[in-house]
Amino acid sequence: MLRVLGFLILFWLGAAGRLEAGNDDAQDVVAAPAPSGVSTRVRVQAGWTDAAIEQLAISLFDAPGHGLPSLDSTAEILLDPSLPRERRAALATEAFFRFGGWLRFGLTDAETHALNVLDEAERAELGAVLNRALTEGRVGDALGALAPDLGGYQILRAEMLRLMALRPIWPGIDPGSSLALGDQGPRVDQLRARLAAAGLYRQSWQAGDVFDLRLETAVRRYQGRANLSPTGQMDQPTLRHLNITPQQRLAQLRVNLEQRRWQSRQPGERHIRVNLADFALEAWEGGQVARRHQVMVGRQVSSTPEFSEDMQYIVLNPWWGIPGGLARTRFQSFRRNPGLAAQQGFRIYDAGGNQISVYEIDWSRWGRDWPYRMSQPPGSTNPMGEVKFIFPNSHNVYIHDTTERDRFSETRRDFSAACVRVRDPLVLAEWVLSRQEGWDGDEIERVAAGNTPTVIWLEDRIPVHINYWTVVGDADGDVRYLNDLYHRDAAVIRQFELAWAQAAGPAGERFAGQSGAAASLQ
């Protein structure tokens, strides 16, 4: 009882302003004031009916299904008919802004990862949604529509509900050396049991059975689904992935739902989305995936960042302006064999921008203020390939072709120096330019077949979103938990856990996994 009264007092005292006049002709209508902190320009004009309050309460019970803190106590108060109707209305307004804000903009801030505080524009948006919902009598539907409709959010949400309902338990595997064909013992038995729990090993076996081809196939399938190198051996990366507990998976799933909410603002009618952890690029148009492409991403030492920017132009037959670290490696090879520079078409410039010969380099300045930079013109050895997609950004990261196209056959594709290399780039270029007259597929291929750099400015910019999502939903509704390639999940989980504790309060539900979830995902 004390807990219920505590929630009531907190929400009641937080409501700002005096009660507005209700509809005197309808006794089931309760007028509501503006919620706390809301500008006087954002007021709830329509009244709360008992039916609307009930719809809201039912929706609040669903907060954990979105990976968010429980709002059950608030819902129970709203459904208590013994409480004054004015208080229930004030609480309903506060609860709509709270839960609606979480769904629309995230529990945490996308940049700081601290507990999100709605600004005036966000509150105004939610106020407009609430007024419309109350007028139409569709509060529950309005809240549901605030959740993002991208990145397989609903598939991940179904997985969240499944984990909450089943509370699965799967066996762990003892630490030790890698396992491969011919091995046997208790750890091989544990591996079989773990893969059986994942639905990837269905044959019967007995304790002590040898690591055979069937088990190797199951391991490869597991590795392929997680974007681990499919060696068929239970190596150390695979062991770590297999030993992530159900509680830690739940924590990972929660932050992946949150990451989708960060992207819930207008992504663009036509936009490109890259998921680094899945080595995948999707071109979206009219709410549907128009094209899918495999990509290569940065190595761990040069990991690709997450950001969003607008694509402004593309370049067919681009020059390669060589980044500092790679340039120094090239310079070392030229120092040993100066003829390579001319053979591979490199051009070298001094601090004043003057082109010089490789034989004019002052090698005594190596390791100090090195004044030289280098670029390579279009050609068969230029690693930019035939096309580069430019969306200016502070990271100097772009999407481009590659000369190492055979490596797209590999499952784990972290090979680049931070840029995103895309498979079938001319097909992607055709999609990008599909609304620009004069640039059909034939014309793009004709220009790309030459060596003349050609810049094509986009008439309409295309947003590019570079994401790092380690839980993805497939078209068939299946969910894959990917290898945390850059080891970023732990920090995000830790910060989300802190915000969760603030939002839930001392009597709230604890975050599944707590600090152990983040630590084990390092």
CORTA-V894432 format. One record per pair of residues at least 24 apart in sequence whose ideal C-beta (glycine too) atoms are under 7 Angstrom apart, sorted by the first residue. I is the first residue (numbers start at 1). J is the second residue. If there is no record, write none. Layout:
i = {I:I}
j = {J:J}
//
This chain:
i = {3:3:4:4:4:7:7:7:8:8:11:11:11:12:12:12:14:15:15:19:22:23:30:30:30:30:31:32:32:32:32:33:35:35:35:36:38:38:39:39:41:42:42:42:44:44:44:44:45:46:46:46:47:48:48:48:51:52:52:52:53:53:53:54:55:55:56:56:56:56:58:59:59:60:60:63:64:65:65:65:66:66:66:66:67:67:67:67:67:68:68:69:69:69:69:69:70:70:71:71:96:97:97:99:100:100:100:100:101:103:103:103:103:104:104:105:106:106:106:107:107:107:107:108:108:108:108:110:113:113:114:115:115:115:148:148:148:148:150:150:150:151:151:151:152:152:153:153:155:155:155:156:156:156:156:156:156:157:159:159:160:160:163:163:163:168:169:170:170:170:171:172:173:173:173:178:178:178:178:179:179:179:180:180:181:181:182:182:183:184:184:184:184:191:191:194:195:198:224:225:226:226:226:226:227:227:227:227:227:227:227:228:228:229:229:230:237:241:244:247:247:247:248:248:248:248:249:250:250:251:251:251:251:251:252:252:252:252:252:252:253:254:255:255:255:255:256:256:256:258:259:263:263:267:267:268:268:270:271:271:271:272:272:273:273:274:274:274:275:275:275:276:276:276:276:277:277:277:277:277:278:278:279:281:283:283:290:291:291:293:293:293:293:294:294:295:295:295:296:296:296:296:296:296:297:297:297:297:298:298:298:298:299:299:299:300:300:302:302:303:304:304:304:304:305:305:305:306:306:306:307:307:307:308:308:308:309:309:309:309:310:310:310:310:311:311:311:311:311:311:311:312:312:312:312:312:312:313:313:313:313:313:314:314:314:314:314:314:314:315:315:315:315:315:315:316:316:316:316:316:317:317:317:317:317:317:317:317:318:318:318:318:319:319:319:319:319:320:320:320:320:320:321:322:322:322:323:326:327:327:330:334:335:344:344:345:345:345:346:346:347:347:348:348:349:378:378:379:385:386:386:386:387:387:387:387:389:391:400:401:414:432:435:484:487:489:490:490:490:490:493:493:493:494}
j = {73:507:73:76:77:73:74:77:77:87:90:91:94:87:90:91:94:90:94:86:47:47:85:86:88:89:89:89:90:92:93:90:93:94:97:94:123:127:120:123:124:123:124:127:93:127:130:131:131:131:134:135:134:89:92:134:137:134:137:139:78:88:92:79:139:140:92:95:96:139:140:140:143:95:99:99:164:157:160:161:103:147:157:257:160:253:254:257:258:102:107:500:503:504:508:509:508:509:95:99:130:123:126:143:126:129:143:146:126:143:146:147:261:146:264:261:258:261:262:258:499:500:503:258:495:496:499:262:492:495:499:499:502:503:260:261:263:264:260:263:267:260:263:469:472:473:257:260:473:477:479:253:256:257:471:473:479:257:253:479:253:257:246:250:253:246:246:194:197:246:197:243:239:242:243:233:234:235:236:211:233:234:211:233:211:216:210:211:211:208:209:210:211:215:234:242:222:222:411:480:480:481:482:483:277:278:279:411:412:482:483:412:483:411:412:411:483:483:520:512:513:517:513:517:520:521:481:512:513:493:511:512:513:517:470:471:481:489:493:521:471:496:489:492:493:496:469:470:471:496:469:465:467:463:465:462:463:462:462:463:465:462:464:465:467:420:466:467:467:469:472:304:466:467:468:468:469:470:482:485:472:482:413:422:428:431:431:428:431:422:423:424:428:408:423:420:421:422:402:407:413:415:416:421:413:414:416:420:414:416:417:418:414:415:416:414:486:417:418:486:397:418:420:466:395:397:466:466:467:468:393:395:466:463:464:465:391:392:393:464:391:461:462:463:389:390:391:458:461:462:464:390:391:392:457:458:461:390:455:456:457:458:387:388:389:390:429:432:456:387:388:390:453:454:455:386:387:447:448:454:378:386:448:450:451:452:453:454:378:384:388:453:375:376:377:378:453:375:376:382:383:384:375:374:375:376:417:417:373:374:374:358:363:376:381:376:377:379:374:376:374:375:372:374:373:451:453:451:425:425:426:448:425:426:429:448:432:464:425:425:485:462:460:521:522:521:518:519:521:522:517:518:521:518}
//
